[in-house]
Amino acid sequence: MTKQGKLLIVDDDPLVLEALYEMFVDEYDIITASSGSDAVAFVKSECDINTIVLDIKMEKMDGLETAAEINKIDSSIPIIFNTGYPGEYSEDKIKNELNPFDYIGKNERPTRLIESVRKAVFSHKLNSSKEELIELARKEYKMVGNTQVMLNIYQRIEQVSKGNSKVMILGPTGTGKELVAQAIHNRSLRAKNVFKVFSCHDKSSDLVKSELFGHVKGAYTGATEDRVGTFEYADKGTVFLDEIGDLDFSTQAKILRVLELGEMSRVGSSKIINVDVRLICATHHNLVQMVDEKKFRDDLYYRLKGIIIELPELRSRAEDIPLLIDYFSELHTQANNLNRKLFDQEARNLLIDFDWPGNVRQLQDTVQSLIDMTPSDYISKENVEKYLKYKVEVSNSNLSLKEQTREFKKRLIIKKLDKFDGNMSAAARELSVDAANLRKLIIELNISY
């Protein structure tokens, strides 16, 4: 039977230790420790512990001290306190200071502990894969964000990259559509071949045809030599067509032929050229509406839409803004051999509050420009206000009072968590709420931290 994970069980009573071992051994790999110091040593040496079941009342190093030491080593491992003396300890204080996964008395039904362990192991494995995915996205995709919507996008990239399906990337300008297309190509079987980007935006029909399909000498005035087009150049690779909604009908028909038959001809020639490309498209237009209005071919739309990846506006994932500030700052200073500059907390708060109509691209440009333009090593709120020509008083009048209140709470919590580097207890103290209530608010407001 495949084991569901690895448990560390800690208790100084050998009979309890043996009973817990027998309770869980069929479902999990088990490590046992009879003291707090042994438990800490195991956490230091074992890298794949999924959950810890920990007694509190133990000789020398008790469970509370043990949990504190374990949290210093790896705070991601869920700890379930399993005590025979529940009345001797303040459960609220333990929750606020040590943030255990659960707190269970030894006098409670065994099924309560069994179910809690299952949930804890599942949660830890899920979060571990989440951290790996976030790190993969940062290193391989050059994309930053911990919110669930971004995790879903990373997962979708991994899913679609291994096949050959056509992909449609939707989202407002500046959300990172080209980064997604590049990531899909880089993770695909075509990764060693060409990835070619072509923007269809604001170009004449003749120029688009020439660049996409190439032309022969004499095809039109100024065509002094043969030219290889994007599709021919990217044979066996990937073509990313950005703003495909801007294409005219005749060009759409030629692209449809490439998709259906894998063939094309250069402008001015009737010679058939066979091409094998994976096509990824992007647009900020509503193509369904364009099809209804007869501005986009329905047969091409249904060929293209395949798998859809939709990118969110930056304002809808405000908790990623602090991560992006630090990422772009580090990227820019390292690439240009500049001294590191710090955004003071009020400046960071202003960037979190801003609406970002240009999305991630605008934030990147803003961070880079502020680093270049600010003479001191500290970038202040005034520097940001001057650059963005923005004051905090601006609010979104389209939101209802309830929605504005929710948004205010969400952004305030994000700012406090950013100020204290994600430290829940410190943020709670600053907000004058207890940590348990802050955790509830974070869940209720769907904040990813």
N, C-alpha and C positions, 0 to 999 in steps of 0.2 A: 504493500500500500504506500502510495506517495505521501510523504509527510507535508503538512500544510504550512510549516514554518519552524522556527527555533525559539524555544522558551528558556529563559533563565528563571529558576525558582529559588528563592532565598528565604531560609527559615532556620533558626538555631535549634529547633526541636526536631530530632531525627525521625520521630514517628510521623510528624506533620509533613516533613520533607518526603518521606517514603509514600505517604498517602497521596500527596499531590503528584508525585512522579507517576504512580499507578493510574491516577485519574487522566493524565494527559499523554502518556507515552505512546498510545496507539495513534494519536493524531499529529503529534509534534516531535521533533528532535528536542531532547531535554538536556539542559545543563543544570546541575544543582550546586548551591553554595550554602554553607552553614554559618556564614558570617558576612557582615557588611564589607569588610576588607577584601574577602574572597570575591564577592560580587563585583566590586569595583575593578579588581584585577581581571576578571573575565570580560568585562565590558571593554577594557583597554586592549585585550588580546583577541577577542572574537569580533569580527566585523559584520556578522549577519544575524545578530539577535533581533527578533521581531517584537518580543514583548517580555516584560519582567514582572513576575508575581513576587511581591516583596512584603515580608513581615515587618511590623513596626517595632515591637518591643523585643530588642535583642541586646545581648551583652556587648560591651565596648562601643562599637559603632551601631547605633540604632537605625531603623529603617528610614527615618527622616533625614538623618545625616548622610546615609548611604545614597538616598535619592538625590540629594543636593550635589554630591560628588559625581554621580552618574550623569546628571544634567550638564555638568561642566564638560564632560567628555563627549556626550552625544545626547542632546536634549530631544532628539526626534523619536527615541525609543519609548513607546508607551509603558508607563508604570502603573500597575494595579496594586494598591495597598490591600493586603489581606491580613487583618488583625483580629486577635482574640480579645482585645481590650478597646473596643470602639469608643466607650464613654470617657476614656482617659485623654483623648486628643480632640482638639477643635477641628472638625472636618472643614469648616469654612477657611480657617487659617491655613490648613494643609493645601486646600485647593488654590488659595490666592498665592501662596509662596512657592509651591512645588508643582502645581498644575498636573496632578496625576490623571491618568485616563479614567480610573474608577477607584472607589473606596468601598471595600466589601468586608463585612464581619465574618469571622470563621464560623459563627453560629448560624449564618444564613444558608439557604439551600445550595447544594453543590452546583445545580444547574445555573444559578445566578453567576457564579465564577466562570463556569464553562462558556456561557454565552458571552460574557464580558471579554474573555481571552480571545474568542473567535473574532469579535468585533475589533479588538485592539490589533490583532495580527493582520487582519484585512486592511485596516486603516494604515498601518505602518508600511505594508507592501505597496499599497496604492500611493502613499506619499513618497516612498523611495523611488518608484518609477516616475513619479511626477518630477522629482528633483533631477533625475537623469535626463528627462525630456527637456526641462528648462535649460540644463547645461548644454545639451545637444543643440538646441535652438540657438543659444548664444554663440557657441563656437562654430557650428556648421552652417546655420542659416543666417547668422548675423542679425537675429531677431531677439528682442528682449521683452519679457512680460511674463508675469506669474498668474494672471487672471485666468479663470476657467475658460473664457472665450478664446484666449490665446493657446491654452493647452489643447483645446479641441482642434485648433488650426494646426498645431504641431503634429498631433495624432493623424489628422487628415493628410498632411504632407507625407508622413511615413507610409500611410496606407496606399496612396495613389502613385507614389514615386516608383514602386516596383513593377507596375504594369505599363500599359501603353495607351491608357484611356486619354481622351481629350479632356482638358480641364478649363473651366471658365472661372476666372477670379474676379469677383465683384467688390466694389468698395469705393468710397470717396477718394479724391486726389490726395496723395501724400500718405496713404495708409500702409504702403509697402508691398504693392502687388508684384513688382518686379523681383523683390527679395523672395517672395513665395515661389514664383516661377523658377528662379535660379536654384532654390533649394530642391524643388521637385526634380529638376534636371540633374543636379549634383548627386542626389541619392538614387538615381535611376540607373538602369543598365546602359544608358546612352551617355553616361557621365564623361567618358573619355573622348567623346565626339563634340562637335560644335554646339554651343548655345548662342543663338543669335536673336538679338532684340530689335524689333522694328516698331516705331511709333507711327500710328496711322493718323495722328492728330494734325489738322491744319496743313495738309499737303494736297496738291492737285492730283487728280485722278491719273494723269499720264505719268507723273513722277512716282506715285505709289506703284503702279504697274511695273515701271522700269526697275524700281528698287527691289520689288518682291520677286519678279519673274525674269529679270534681266532683259537685254535687248541685243539685237545684231547690228553690225555696222550699217549705217544708212537707214535705220528704222524711222528716224525723224531728224529734223535739223539739229545738228550738234552731236549726233550719235556717230562719232568718228572711229569708234572701235567696238568690238563685241564686249558685252559686259555680263558677268555672272550675277544672277539675282540671289536674294536671301534664301529662297527655298532650295535652289541648286547648291549653293554654298554650304547649307546646313544639312545636306543629305546624310542620313544615319544619325542625325543629332536632333536638337529641339529648336523650334522657332516660337518665340514669344511675341505675339502681336498685341501691343498695348493700344487702348482706345479703338477697338475694332468697330465700335458703333459709328465711327466717323467715315467708314468706307462707303464708296458709291456702289450701286447695284452691279455694274459690269465687273468691278474687281471682286465683289462678293461671289459672282458666278465662277470666276477663275479659281478662287480659293476652294469653292465647293468641288470643283473637278480634282484638285489636289487631294482633298479628303476622300472622295469617293473612289477615284481610280489610281491615285498616286502618280499622276502625270500632269505635265504642264508644257508650255512652249514659251520661248522668249518673245518679247514684243518684236514684230517685224518678221517672224519666222513661223512656219507651219510644222517644223520638226518637233516630234514628241520627245520629251525628256522625262524619264522615270525618276521619281524622288521618293525617299522614305524619311519622313520627318514626323516627329511628335509635335502636335500643335497645342500651345497653351495660349489662351486669350484673356484679355482683361478689358474692363470698361467701367466707367462710372455712370453710364447711361442705363436707363430701364429698357432692356432689349425687348421684353414682352410687349411693352407699350409701343415701341418702335415697329414691331411686327404687326400689331393691330392697326397702326397708322400707315402701314405699307412703306415704311422707311427702311426696313431691314428684311431680307429674305427669310421666310419661315423655314424653308428647307435647310438653309445654312444654319439658322438658329438651332434647330433640333439636332443637327450634326455636331454643332460646337458645344452645346451645353453640357453633355456628358456628366462630369462631376463638377459640382459648384462649390467653390470656397469663397465665403463672404467675410471680408475684413471689416472690423468695427471702427467707428470714429474714435479718436484718442480720448475725447471727453467722456466716452462711455466706460473707459477703463482707467480712471484717474489714479487708482492705486499703483499703476505701472509707471506713472510720471517720475517719481523719485528714482526708480531704477534706470529709466532712460536718461535722466539728467546726468547721473554718475557714469553711465556707459558712454554717452556721447562726449562727456568731459574727458574721460580717460582716453578714449579713442583719438580725440583731436590733439590733446597735449602730447601723447606718445608719438603720433604720426608726424608732428611738426617740431618735436624736440623742445617743447615749451615747459616752463615751470607749471606745476599743478596749481590751479586756482580753485578756491572754495566758494560755493554759493552759500551765503549765510541763511539762517533758517527762515527769515522773513522773505528773502528772495525766492527760496524754494517754495514757500507757501503761496506766493504770488503765481509762480509757474504752475502749481497744482490747481489754483483757482481759475486760471485763464482758460478760455473756451477752445482754443486751437482749431480755428477753421481750416488751417492747412495741415492739420494732423501731425503725424510723427515727423514728417519732413520739415515742417515749420519749427517744431521743437528742436530738432537737430541744428537747423540753421541758426536759431536763436542762441542756443548754448555755445556754438562755435563762435558766433559773432561777439557775444558778450565776453568770452575769453580773450578774443583778439583785441577788443576795443577798451577793455577795462585795465587801466594802468596798475592798479593795486592787485594784491594776491587774493583779495576778498571781493566777491561780487555782491552788491547790496540790493535791497529792495528798490532803491532809487535808480540804480543802474538798469534794472529790469523794467521799471515803469517808463523810464525815458526811452528805452529801446522799443518796447511794445506799444508805447503811447496808450497805456492802459491803467485804469484805476480799479481797485477791488470792488467799488460800489456797484459796478455793472452787474446786473442779474438777468437771468433768462425769464422774461415776462410771459413766455409761452407756457411755463409750468404753473400748475395749480399751487395753492398755498401748501397743501399736503406734500406735493412733489418737491417743492422748494425746501421745505423743512427737512425732508428725507435726504435731499442732496447736500444741504448744509451739514447735517450730522455726519454723513458719509465722508465728506471732504475734511471736516474737522478731525475726525478719527484718523484718517489717512495722514494728515499733517503731524499729529502727535506721534503716531507710530514711526513716521519718518524721522522725527526729531530724536526719538530714543532708539533708533536702529532696530525697530520691531519689538522692543522690550514691552510686553503687555502690562506688567505690573507698574512700570514707570509711567507709561501712557495713561493708565487708569488713575494713578495718583494725581497726575497733572489735570485730568478731566474731572477729578473729585467723584469718581465712581469706583466700586470695587471691581476687581479683575474678572470675577464671574459674570457680572452684568455687562462688562465691556465685551467679553467673549460672545455673549448672547446678541449684543448689538451688532457685532461684526458679522455674525451668521445672518441675522435678520436683514442687514443692509447689503448682504452679498459681497462683502469685502474680502478679497483674496490676500491673506497674509500668512 
